[in-house]
Amino acid sequence: MNLWILTEERPKKEVVVILLEKYLQDRNISCFVDTIRIIPILQDIIFTFKYEVIGFKTPKINNIYIKIISSKSSFVDYLVFESIECPTDKMTPLYAIEETKTDDKESRNTGVYQRCSKFVYVDFFYPNISKIMLYSLQIEQKKEATLTYIFGTKMLKTLGVEILGKEGIDDEKYNAFESVDALIALKNSMPETKNGVSVKLTKTLDSIEISAKLEKSGRLASDPSIGMTTIMSACLRKLGWDKDIVITQHNLPNQRSVGKNNKFIQIANKLHIKLKDLEVPSVTQHSSYWKYDTTGEKIGTIFLDIVVDEFSNGFTIYHNHAGCERGYFLTQNGEKLAIKKYTNRVKYKAGDKSKIIALPDLVLKDEEEKLIINIEGEMYKNSKVGIEQLKGFDAFEELYISHYYPNYNIQRTVVLYGSEDRKKPIGKISFVLTTQGKILISATAPKLFITSFKNILSYWR
């Protein structure tokens, strides 16, 4: 049997190890694990858009493969399948895993609520699979958990989500809720919001009202609130509440602001959640939960990221692959920094959009050349857009690269995916991955690129 890991993210070795250990433990399988590597699979020097995990040995698993996928709405970070052949969207996975680097030391809402709706949504497609929240924390865990984290964790456990990577999670204060009233009592005991709408639950004979602001920029788009209200609603249903659930104080100005088919609407239809004074549009559930990604710009930057990681002495110090979670910036002394969103938040909120920090998709360090490579990823058809976006990295380089790597030169370059043209790139474009998997490198590409691709071609010859 083969294991297949399908993901929208840049696959990481530390996550693969945890998933392998989980699978082995659940099935009581012995395995010898050496150094885990993720290797892009090439055939006749052409990338197959498939990765292989090597560095383990067990008679129960032939191979572990990884493929990049995409989804229409609210997808978990990883699905794991057991299959000889490449999985299809009609097959049922073993695990659905959501990974977060965020502790409530950084953000209470993002660490729990913002990701919770993914477990609610995946349950509509695969109701009986194992669901896992994986904390792969990059900074020290907060010693005293906030009430927000305790409440969110209890809700996850109520829905049967297993939590990995967090200390002290077996403490009884994190036990699943046993009743609707217990959930309401804990939520209502939490401090009120100083600015905005405090989330409170009001229970009557016929309904439970949840006060929560769902509006952002004039439409239904507040991810933390969507996550919070949907998982609370899912827990209320799981605990036996079969009457109305109504979101009040949502701040949505009119019916048009609700939208027609966002993730909240999808979940609200399944859980029968209502919006006070507005209608929840009736929608048909998406026919499939995921599909193989063949059109995303991140296909090229993730491929480059992994090739450099496995086949050179270079190192990734930051990644923000399109549609993926934002990484931390790695300094020379090994410190991991969360990147600020603005050079001046007050001025940005007042309307000065130049104060936002434009982020590259990938930043690589070449120690031998004393060079930091600042990379913008784009689709081939948008190559001119990618070149133009290179001009916007001044703030990022000043605040992070130049500050933490003062003795390094910086090179900005564009990496493309999606071309059917086999001509080598020129100018600001240093690497192109074609739709057929052909690897095209500019003659002026960074030496790190040339060395990495030379080494992977030698590996597969």
C-alpha positions as CSV (number, residue, x, y, z in Angstrom):
1,M,0.0,0.0,0.0
2,N,1.1,3.6,-0.7
3,L,0.4,6.6,1.4
4,W,-0.6,9.8,-0.4
5,I,-0.4,13.2,1.2
6,L,-2.4,15.8,-0.6
7,T,-1.9,19.4,0.4
8,E,-2.3,23.1,-0.6
9,E,0.7,24.0,1.4
10,R,4.5,23.7,0.9
11,P,5.0,20.2,2.3
12,K,7.3,20.2,5.2
13,K,9.4,17.3,6.5
14,E,8.6,17.8,10.1
15,V,4.8,17.5,9.3
16,V,5.4,14.4,7.2
17,V,7.2,12.8,10.2
18,I,4.3,13.5,12.5
19,L,1.8,12.1,10.0
20,L,3.9,9.0,9.5
21,E,4.2,8.5,13.2
22,K,0.4,8.9,13.6
23,Y,-0.3,6.4,10.9
24,L,2.2,3.8,12.3
25,Q,0.8,4.3,15.9
26,D,-2.8,3.9,14.8
27,R,-2.0,0.6,13.0
28,N,0.6,-0.7,15.4
29,I,3.2,-0.9,12.6
30,S,6.9,-1.0,13.1
31,C,9.1,1.2,11.0
32,F,12.8,2.3,10.7
33,V,13.0,6.1,10.2
34,D,16.2,7.7,9.1
35,T,16.5,11.2,7.7
36,I,13.2,12.1,6.0
37,R,13.6,13.8,2.6
38,I,11.0,15.1,0.1
39,I,12.2,14.5,-3.4
40,P,10.5,15.9,-6.6
41,I,10.1,13.0,-9.0
42,L,11.6,13.5,-12.5
43,Q,11.2,11.2,-15.5
44,D,13.4,11.9,-18.4
45,I,14.4,15.2,-16.8
46,I,10.7,16.2,-16.7
47,F,9.0,17.0,-13.4
48,T,6.0,14.7,-12.9
49,F,4.3,17.1,-10.4
50,K,4.6,14.5,-7.7
51,Y,7.0,14.2,-4.7
52,E,8.3,11.1,-3.0
53,V,9.1,10.8,0.7
54,I,12.3,8.8,1.4
55,G,14.1,7.9,4.6
56,F,11.8,5.3,6.1
57,K,11.5,1.5,5.8
58,T,8.6,-0.7,6.6
59,P,7.1,-3.7,4.8
60,K,3.6,-2.2,5.3
61,I,4.2,0.9,3.2
62,N,5.6,0.8,-0.3
63,N,5.9,4.5,-0.9
64,I,4.8,7.8,0.4
65,Y,3.8,10.4,-2.3
66,I,2.9,14.0,-2.1
67,K,0.8,16.0,-4.6
68,I,-0.3,19.7,-4.6
69,I,-4.1,20.2,-4.7
70,S,-6.5,23.1,-4.4
71,S,-10.1,23.5,-3.3
72,K,-13.1,25.7,-3.8
73,S,-13.6,26.6,-0.1
74,S,-12.2,26.1,3.4
75,F,-9.8,23.3,2.8
76,V,-7.7,21.7,5.5
77,D,-3.9,21.7,5.1
78,Y,-3.4,18.0,4.5
79,L,-5.4,15.0,3.5
80,V,-3.9,11.5,3.9
81,F,-5.0,8.6,1.7
82,E,-4.1,4.9,1.7
83,S,-4.1,3.7,-1.9
84,I,-2.1,1.9,-4.5
85,E,-3.0,4.4,-7.2
86,C,-3.2,8.2,-7.1
87,P,-6.3,9.1,-5.1
88,T,-9.4,10.6,-6.7
89,D,-11.8,13.1,-5.2
90,K,-14.4,10.3,-4.8
91,M,-12.1,8.3,-2.4
92,T,-12.3,8.7,1.4
93,P,-9.1,9.9,3.2
94,L,-7.8,8.5,6.5
95,Y,-6.9,11.9,8.0
96,A,-7.8,15.5,7.6
97,I,-5.1,17.7,9.2
98,E,-5.0,21.4,9.8
99,E,-1.6,22.7,10.7
100,T,-0.9,26.0,12.5
101,K,2.2,27.7,13.7
102,T,0.2,30.2,15.6
103,D,-0.2,30.0,19.4
104,D,-2.5,32.2,21.4
105,K,0.6,34.0,22.5
106,E,0.5,35.6,19.0
107,S,-3.1,35.6,18.2
108,R,-6.0,34.0,20.1
109,N,-8.4,34.2,17.2
110,T,-6.1,32.9,14.5
111,G,-4.7,30.1,16.6
112,V,-8.1,28.6,17.3
113,Y,-11.2,30.2,15.7
114,Q,-10.0,31.1,12.2
115,R,-9.2,27.4,11.4
116,C,-12.1,25.8,13.1
117,S,-14.6,26.2,10.3
118,K,-12.4,23.9,8.2
119,F,-13.2,21.0,10.4
120,V,-16.9,21.8,10.2
121,Y,-16.8,22.0,6.4
122,V,-14.7,18.8,5.8
123,D,-17.1,16.9,8.0
124,F,-19.8,17.4,5.3
125,F,-17.7,15.5,2.8
126,Y,-16.0,12.9,5.0
127,P,-18.0,12.6,8.3
128,N,-16.2,9.6,9.7
129,I,-12.5,10.3,9.1
130,S,-9.9,11.2,11.7
131,K,-9.6,15.0,12.1
132,I,-6.4,16.5,13.6
133,M,-5.4,20.0,14.6
134,L,-1.6,20.0,14.5
135,Y,0.3,22.7,16.3
136,S,3.8,23.0,14.8
137,L,4.8,26.0,16.9
138,Q,7.7,28.1,15.8
139,I,7.9,30.1,19.0
140,E,7.7,29.3,22.7
141,Q,4.2,28.2,23.8
142,K,2.3,30.5,26.1
143,K,2.6,29.2,29.6
144,E,-0.9,30.2,30.7
145,A,-3.6,29.4,28.2
146,T,-6.2,32.1,27.5
147,L,-9.9,31.5,27.9
148,T,-10.2,31.9,24.2
149,Y,-7.9,29.0,23.6
150,I,-9.5,26.8,26.3
151,F,-13.0,27.5,24.9
152,G,-11.8,26.8,21.3
153,T,-10.0,23.6,22.3
154,K,-13.1,22.3,24.1
155,M,-15.1,22.9,21.0
156,L,-12.6,21.1,18.8
157,K,-12.8,18.1,21.2
158,T,-16.6,18.2,21.2
159,L,-16.4,17.7,17.4
160,G,-14.0,14.8,17.8
161,V,-10.9,16.7,16.6
162,E,-7.6,15.3,17.9
163,I,-5.0,17.8,18.9
164,L,-1.3,17.2,18.4
165,G,1.8,19.4,19.2
166,K,0.4,21.2,22.3
167,E,1.6,20.6,25.9
168,G,-0.9,19.9,28.6
169,I,-3.8,19.2,26.3
170,D,-5.0,16.3,28.4
171,D,-5.8,18.5,31.3
172,E,-9.5,18.2,32.2
173,K,-10.1,21.9,31.6
174,Y,-9.9,21.0,27.9
175,N,-12.4,18.2,28.0
176,A,-15.2,18.3,25.5
177,F,-18.4,20.1,26.4
178,E,-21.1,17.8,27.8
179,S,-24.1,20.1,27.3
180,V,-25.4,23.1,25.4
181,D,-25.7,25.0,28.7
182,A,-22.1,24.3,29.6
183,L,-20.9,25.7,26.3
184,I,-23.1,28.8,26.7
185,A,-22.0,29.4,30.3
186,L,-18.3,29.3,29.5
187,K,-18.6,31.6,26.5
188,N,-20.7,34.1,28.4
189,S,-18.2,34.2,31.3
190,M,-15.4,35.5,29.0
191,P,-14.5,39.2,29.1
192,E,-16.4,41.4,26.8
193,T,-14.7,43.0,23.8
194,K,-13.5,46.6,24.4
195,N,-14.1,47.7,20.9
196,G,-16.8,46.1,18.7
197,V,-19.3,43.4,19.3
198,S,-18.9,41.0,22.2
199,V,-19.7,37.4,21.3
200,K,-22.5,36.2,23.6
201,L,-25.0,33.4,23.4
202,T,-28.7,33.9,24.5
203,K,-30.9,30.8,24.8
204,T,-34.7,30.8,24.7
205,L,-37.2,28.0,24.3
206,D,-37.1,28.4,20.5
207,S,-33.6,29.7,19.6
208,I,-30.0,30.4,20.5
209,E,-28.8,33.8,19.4
210,I,-25.1,34.4,18.9
211,S,-24.0,38.0,18.7
212,A,-21.0,38.3,16.4
213,K,-19.8,40.8,13.8
214,L,-19.4,39.0,10.5
215,E,-18.8,42.1,8.4
216,K,-15.5,43.2,7.0
217,S,-15.1,45.9,4.4
218,G,-18.9,45.9,3.9
219,R,-19.4,42.2,3.3
220,L,-19.5,38.9,5.0
221,A,-15.8,38.2,5.3
222,S,-14.5,38.3,8.9
223,D,-12.6,34.9,9.0
224,P,-12.2,34.7,12.8
225,S,-15.9,35.4,13.4
226,I,-16.9,33.0,10.7
227,G,-14.8,30.3,12.2
228,M,-16.1,31.0,15.7
229,T,-19.8,31.1,14.9
230,T,-19.7,28.1,12.6
231,I,-17.8,25.8,15.1
232,M,-20.1,27.0,18.0
233,S,-23.1,26.2,15.8
234,A,-21.7,22.8,14.9
235,C,-21.1,22.1,18.6
236,L,-24.6,23.1,19.5
237,R,-26.0,20.7,16.9
238,K,-23.6,18.0,18.1
239,L,-24.8,18.5,21.7
240,G,-28.4,18.1,20.6
241,W,-29.8,21.6,19.9
242,D,-32.2,21.2,17.0
243,K,-34.0,24.6,17.1
244,D,-33.0,27.9,15.6
245,I,-29.5,29.3,15.7
246,V,-29.5,33.0,14.8
247,I,-26.5,35.3,14.3
248,T,-27.3,38.8,15.6
249,Q,-25.3,42.1,15.6
250,H,-23.5,40.8,12.5
251,N,-23.2,44.3,11.1
252,L,-24.1,43.2,7.5
253,P,-25.8,46.3,6.0
254,N,-28.0,44.6,3.4
255,Q,-28.8,41.3,1.6
256,R,-26.2,42.0,-1.1
257,S,-23.4,42.0,1.5
258,V,-24.2,38.4,2.5
259,G,-22.9,37.0,-0.8
260,K,-24.1,33.8,-2.4
261,N,-21.6,31.0,-2.0
262,N,-18.9,31.8,0.5
263,K,-17.8,29.3,3.2
264,F,-20.2,30.7,5.8
265,I,-23.1,30.3,3.5
266,Q,-22.1,26.7,2.6
267,I,-21.9,25.8,6.3
268,A,-25.0,27.8,7.3
269,N,-27.1,25.8,4.8
270,K,-25.9,22.5,6.3
271,L,-26.3,23.6,10.0
272,H,-29.4,25.7,9.4
273,I,-27.9,28.9,10.8
274,K,-29.9,32.1,10.3
275,L,-28.9,35.8,10.0
276,K,-31.1,38.2,11.9
277,D,-33.1,40.4,9.4
278,L,-31.4,38.9,6.4
279,E,-31.8,35.7,4.4
280,V,-29.2,32.9,4.1
281,P,-29.2,32.0,0.4
282,S,-30.0,28.4,-0.4
283,V,-27.0,26.8,-2.1
284,T,-26.0,23.4,-3.4
285,Q,-23.0,21.9,-1.7
286,H,-19.9,21.7,-3.9
287,S,-19.7,18.3,-5.7
288,S,-16.1,17.7,-4.7
289,Y,-13.9,18.8,-1.7
290,W,-10.7,19.2,-3.7
291,K,-8.9,18.9,-7.1
292,Y,-5.4,18.5,-8.3
293,D,-3.8,21.9,-8.8
294,T,-2.6,22.6,-12.3
295,T,-3.0,26.3,-12.6
296,G,-1.5,27.9,-9.4
297,E,1.7,30.0,-9.5
298,K,2.8,28.3,-6.2
299,I,3.4,25.1,-8.2
300,G,6.6,26.7,-9.5
301,T,7.8,28.4,-6.2
302,I,7.1,25.3,-4.1
303,F,9.0,23.1,-6.6
304,L,12.0,25.5,-6.4
305,D,11.8,25.8,-2.6
306,I,12.0,22.0,-2.3
307,V,14.7,21.5,-4.9
308,V,17.0,24.1,-3.3
309,D,16.3,22.6,0.2
310,E,17.1,19.0,-0.9
311,F,19.8,19.5,-3.6
312,S,22.0,22.4,-2.5
313,N,23.5,24.1,0.5
314,G,21.0,26.9,0.2
315,F,18.3,27.6,2.7
316,T,14.9,29.1,2.8
317,I,14.7,32.0,5.2
318,Y,11.1,33.0,4.3
319,H,8.2,31.7,2.3
320,N,4.8,33.0,1.5
321,H,3.7,30.8,-1.4
322,A,0.5,32.1,-3.0
323,G,-2.5,30.7,-1.1
324,C,-0.4,29.1,1.6
325,E,0.2,30.1,5.2
326,R,2.7,32.8,5.8
327,G,6.0,31.6,7.1
328,Y,8.3,33.2,9.7
329,F,11.5,35.2,8.7
330,L,14.6,33.3,9.8
331,T,17.5,35.5,11.1
332,Q,21.1,34.5,11.1
333,N,21.0,33.6,14.8
334,G,18.0,31.2,14.2
335,E,15.3,33.5,15.5
336,K,11.9,33.3,13.8
337,L,10.1,36.5,13.3
338,A,6.5,37.2,12.3
339,I,6.4,39.7,9.5
340,K,4.6,42.9,10.1
341,K,1.8,43.8,7.7
342,Y,2.5,47.6,7.6
343,T,5.4,50.0,8.0
344,N,2.8,52.3,9.7
345,R,-0.5,50.7,10.6
346,V,-2.2,54.0,11.7
347,K,-1.4,55.7,8.4
348,Y,-2.4,52.6,6.4
349,K,-5.8,52.4,8.2
350,A,-6.2,56.1,7.5
351,G,-5.9,55.4,3.7
352,D,-2.2,55.5,2.9
353,K,-1.8,52.2,1.1
354,S,1.9,52.7,0.5
355,K,2.4,51.7,4.2
356,I,1.7,48.1,3.5
357,I,4.7,45.7,3.4
358,A,4.7,43.9,0.0
359,L,5.8,40.3,0.6
360,P,7.8,38.1,-1.7
361,D,6.7,34.5,-2.3
362,L,10.1,33.0,-1.4
363,V,13.4,34.2,0.0
364,L,16.5,32.0,-0.3
365,K,20.0,32.3,1.3
366,D,23.1,31.3,-0.6
367,E,25.8,31.2,2.0
368,E,28.7,30.6,-0.4
369,E,27.8,33.6,-2.6
370,K,26.7,35.7,0.3
371,L,23.5,36.4,-1.6
372,I,19.9,36.6,-0.5
373,I,17.5,35.9,-3.4
374,N,14.2,37.6,-3.2
375,I,11.6,35.8,-5.4
376,E,8.2,36.8,-6.8
377,G,6.2,33.9,-8.2
378,E,3.7,34.3,-11.0
379,M,1.8,32.5,-13.7
380,Y,3.6,32.7,-17.1
381,K,0.8,34.8,-18.6
382,N,1.3,37.3,-15.8
383,S,5.1,37.6,-16.2
384,K,5.0,41.4,-16.7
385,V,3.0,41.7,-13.5
386,G,5.6,39.7,-11.7
387,I,8.4,41.9,-12.9
388,E,6.5,45.0,-11.9
389,Q,5.9,43.6,-8.4
390,L,9.7,43.3,-7.8
391,K,9.7,47.1,-7.4
392,G,7.6,46.9,-4.3
393,F,10.0,45.0,-2.0
394,D,12.0,47.9,-0.6
395,A,10.3,47.9,2.8
396,F,10.6,44.2,3.2
397,E,14.3,44.3,2.3
398,E,15.0,47.3,4.5
399,L,13.2,46.0,7.6
400,Y,14.2,42.4,7.4
401,I,16.8,41.3,4.8
402,S,19.3,44.2,5.0
403,H,18.7,44.5,8.8
404,Y,19.3,40.8,9.7
405,Y,21.7,40.0,6.9
406,P,23.8,43.2,6.5
407,N,26.8,41.5,4.9
408,Y,24.7,39.9,2.0
409,N,23.9,41.2,-1.4
410,I,20.3,41.0,-2.5
411,Q,19.0,39.8,-5.9
412,R,15.3,40.2,-6.9
413,T,14.0,37.7,-9.5
414,V,10.8,36.2,-10.9
415,V,9.9,32.5,-11.0
416,L,7.1,31.5,-13.4
417,Y,4.8,28.5,-13.9
418,G,2.4,27.7,-16.7
419,S,4.2,28.2,-20.0
420,E,4.1,25.8,-22.9
421,D,7.0,27.7,-24.4
422,R,10.4,25.9,-24.2
423,K,12.5,29.0,-24.7
424,K,14.9,29.8,-21.8
425,P,13.8,32.8,-19.8
426,I,15.8,36.1,-19.8
427,G,16.2,39.3,-17.9
428,K,14.4,39.4,-14.5
429,I,12.9,36.0,-15.0
430,S,15.4,33.3,-13.9
431,F,13.3,30.1,-13.8
432,V,10.2,28.7,-15.6
433,L,8.4,25.5,-14.9
434,T,6.2,24.6,-17.9
435,T,2.8,22.9,-17.8
436,Q,4.6,19.7,-19.1
437,G,7.1,19.8,-16.2
438,K,10.0,21.1,-18.3
439,I,12.6,23.0,-16.3
440,L,13.9,26.2,-17.9
441,I,16.7,28.2,-16.3
442,S,18.0,31.6,-17.4
443,A,21.7,31.8,-18.2
444,T,21.8,34.7,-15.7
445,A,19.9,32.8,-12.9
446,P,21.4,32.8,-9.4
447,K,24.2,30.2,-9.1
448,L,22.1,28.5,-6.4
449,F,19.4,27.7,-8.9
450,I,21.8,26.3,-11.4
451,T,23.6,24.1,-8.9
452,S,20.3,22.8,-7.4
453,F,18.9,21.8,-10.7
454,K,22.1,20.3,-11.9
455,N,22.1,18.1,-8.7
456,I,18.5,17.0,-9.0
457,L,19.1,16.0,-12.7
458,S,22.1,14.0,-11.6
459,Y,20.1,12.3,-8.9
460,W,17.5,11.0,-11.4
461,R,19.9,10.0,-14.2
